[in-house]
Amino acid sequence: MLCRDEAGVIDKLCNLGDKFNELYARKEYTRAMFAYHTASSVAVFLEMDRETLNFFFGNANTEDTDEKGLFDRDKVHRAQWECIVQDRPVPYVDAHDMTEILKCAVQR
């Protein structure tokens, strides 16, 4: 169940997905995971339907139906691992980084 401004929410979550991929490519794993956790928290809070969740986070019921989402599962796992290796198991960013990441979500 999404709110009445469904297109706006989807657009903002897509921006977070793009930001995740950009940060991942620059090996800024902690910030990338913050973007991922923000998007996943919003998805849970909005009680998104299965189809929308699959679009963002993929679907891996079997090897034959393994669909990559906007937040590629392999990249998410690698970023999580890198956070652990860097002794930052809980994605943490300072206030400035949080502001920058969230700005991308509200840009149109």
ZAMARGU-4260 file (C-alpha; in steps of 0.2 Angstrom, whole numbers, plus 5000, padded with zeros to 4 digits):
<rodrens>
0) 5000/5000/5000 | 5008/5016/4994 | 5003/5034/4998 | 4993/5045/4986 | 5009/5052/4979
5) 5015/5035/4973 | 5025/5042/4958 | 5034/5054/4969 | 5039/5040/4982 | 5045/5029/4968
10) 5055/5042/4960 | 5064/5047/4977 | 5068/5028/4980 | 5075/5027/4962 | 5086/5042/4966
15) 5092/5032/4982 | 5095/5017/4971 | 5106/5028/4959 | 5115/5035/4974 | 5119/5018/4981
20) 5126/5013/4964 | 5136/5029/4963 | 5143/5027/4980 | 5147/5008/4978 | 5157/5012/4962
25) 5167/5025/4972 | 5169/5012/4986 | 5160/5022/4998 | 5152/5007/5006 | 5146/5014/5022
30) 5137/5029/5014 | 5130/5016/5000 | 5123/5005/5014 | 5115/5021/5022 | 5106/5024/5006
35) 5101/5006/5005 | 5094/5005/5023 | 5085/5021/5020 | 5076/5014/5005 | 5072/4998/5013
40) 5065/5006/5029 | 5054/5017/5018 | 5048/5002/5008 | 5044/4992/5024 | 5035/5008/5032
45) 5024/5010/5016 | 5020/4992/5016 | 5024/4991/4997 | 5017/4977/4987 | 5028/4962/4982
50) 5030/4968/4964 | 5037/4985/4969 | 5048/4977/4982 | 5055/4965/4968 | 5058/4980/4957
55) 5069/4988/4970 | 5077/4974/4979 | 5075/4959/4967 | 5068/4942/4968 | 5078/4926/4971
60) 5065/4912/4973 | 5075/4900/4963 | 5091/4901/4952 | 5079/4902/4937 | 5069/4917/4943
65) 5084/4927/4950 | 5080/4945/4946 | 5091/4959/4950 | 5083/4974/4958 | 5088/4992/4958
70) 5098/4988/4973 | 5108/4973/4966 | 5109/4960/4980 | 5127/4956/4976 | 5133/4974/4978
75) 5123/4975/4994 | 5131/4960/5001 | 5148/4966/4996 | 5145/4983/5003 | 5139/4975/5020
80) 5155/4964/5020 | 5166/4979/5017 | 5158/4989/5031 | 5161/4974/5043 | 5180/4973/5037
85) 5181/4992/5040 | 5174/4989/5058 | 5158/4998/5054 | 5145/4984/5054 | 5131/4997/5057
90) 5131/5009/5043 | 5135/5026/5050 | 5137/5042/5042 | 5139/5059/5050 | 5126/5073/5048
95) 5134/5081/5033 | 5134/5064/5024 | 5116/5061/5029 | 5110/5077/5022 | 5119/5075/5005
100) 5112/5057/5003 | 5094/5063/5007 | 5096/5078/4996 | 5097/5066/4981 | 5081/5058/4987
105) 5071/5075/4986 | 5079/5081/4970 | 5067/5081/4955
</rodrens>
